[in-house]
Amino acid sequence: MTKYRTLLLATVGFNFSFLIWFSFAPFTGPMAEEFGLSLSEIGILASAAIWLAPFGRILTGWLSDRYGAPTVFAIVLAYVGVFSMASAFAQRYAVFFVARLIVATAGITFVIGIQHVSEWFDPEELGTAEGIYAGIGNAGAAAGALVLPRVFGPEWAGPLFATNWRAAFFYTGVVSVLLAVVYYTLGEAARSETKREATRDSASFRGWIYTATRYGTVVLAAAYVMTFGLELSMNGWLATYYREGFDTNNLVLASTFAATFSIAAGLLRPLGGYVSDLVARRERDLLPVFTGRYREQWTFLTLCFVVLTMVGMTAAGLSGRVLLAVAAGFFVGTGCALAEGSIFAQVPAMFPDSSGAVAGVVGGIGTVGGIVYPLVYAAPILPNLHVGYAVVAVTMLPIVALTGWVSQPRVADVATEEGVVGDAAAPRDD
């Protein structure tokens, strides 16, 4: 199996995982009508999509290192598909909710694919490959929103279900199970047995604790909170913001404005990884500090850009001009994309034999931002809906400072060896 076939397989798997993860979103109306759900209950259902992500991503990252990505990816796709099909038959909302909560763990496949791609690509290509994988994969949510309501429209009258959303959940579940078989059959864990053994041997629980607490892991996880966590929060908030903050009563128009952020955050992510690869390959310093730490310099610059764009978001909002705020949102999405691409270019470059475990910690902790930041945006103590972005920007400054500290050559040189709990957890050779 070539590295490009691996990239294709992982990207298709993750893209569909994102599609089935958010497959409920186009059908909230008919679901609410059938189950008698209130708006708040629909909100809880949407929120539940992230509840299991932190722990699930951490666990599957370690499992991928231990047992290989094809096995773990196939297992997740298989059980997600089964529970998606089961949710199509649920007659009680409690049963339906639990089934969809399990289906929502499809989002944990992100770290599995990250690990799988890293096992096949050389260090100088990793940023680009991981950026393509993550960027196209994230587009699965948009693909689902565009495709599912058109295939399973309100007039759906299929052979098994007269209800469109039940049919959508059943048939996407079938596809997920079939894709699991394909992934397990065609996927190869690593480009060589030597590489596979090195990764597997590093995947002890003691080794995971050691890796998860290195300075490099901690700073990348914190950086992912303020980038991917920010992306999640904006995806769920911006439509409301453009509608309520500017009296844009047209929901379709507000959603279209919000989509400009998502487009930038998804499609530009490969560029962040590509630049990281480029500066590392050419050994080009981008800053007068952190000399020789090329990937770290690029990551630091992208994080600073995210902070500046969030302040700009507040300034644009206070101007009262909605199109200026939309443009500002696009630049925030650009910052997220570049930073996320650069962060996950660093993960396998820094931890080549434990990229799954590190990706799990980074990807899992990163989702926390998606839970916390919306609470700031909508905080009742703020004078208006525009100020929250600047407040979030201020909370990001300690993370940027931490990144700068770890990026110093004297610290970066040992960031994979020294950590927050010392060396007591270091794996021992038996």
Secondary structure by P-SEA (a helix, b strand, c coil): ccaaaaaaaaaaaaaaaaaaaccccccaaaaaaaacccaaaaaaaaaacccaaaaaaaaaaaaaaaccaaaaaaaaaaaaaaaaaaaaacccaaaaaaaaaaaaccccaaaaaaaaaaacccccaaaaaaaaaaaaaaaaaaaaaacccccccccccccccccaaaaaaaaaaaaaaaaaaaaaacccccccaaaaaaaaaaccaaaaaaaaacaaaaaaaaaaaaaaaaaaaaaacaaaaaaaacccccaaaaaaaaaaaaaaaccaaaaaaaaaaaaaaaccccccccccaaaaaaaaaaaaaaaaaaaaaaaaaaaccaaaaaaaaaaaaaaaaaaaaaaaaaccccccccaaaaaaaaaaaaacccccaaaaaaccccccccaaaaaaaaaaaaaaaaaaaaaccccccccccccccccccccccc
